[in-house]
Amino acid sequence: MGTSLPLDRMTTSEKLQALEEIWDDLCRTPEEIAPPSWHGDVLRAREKRVADGTSHFKEWRDAK
């Protein structure tokens, strides 16, 4: 099914509203959304850096 939106005629506010509606709809069935295959690789690499002691963390208030 192809869907076409008149993006060139939509305001930024209308585009953001469309994104919010799509996101809300996707959130109703999260089990249908598989993470991308590369995501596991990134998480494993981060876990390895934590285990090796090469990752350093900041307090959230400092990171902001």
VENTAGI-V740654 format. One record per run of one state. SS is the DSSP state (A for helix, B for strand, O for the rest). FROM is the first residue (numbers start at 1). TO is the last residue. Records with the same first field share a line. If there is no record, write none. Layout:
SS = FROM-TO  FROM-TO
//
This chain:
O = 1-6  10-11  28-29  33-36  53-59  64-64
A = 7-9  12-27  30-32  37-52  60-63
//
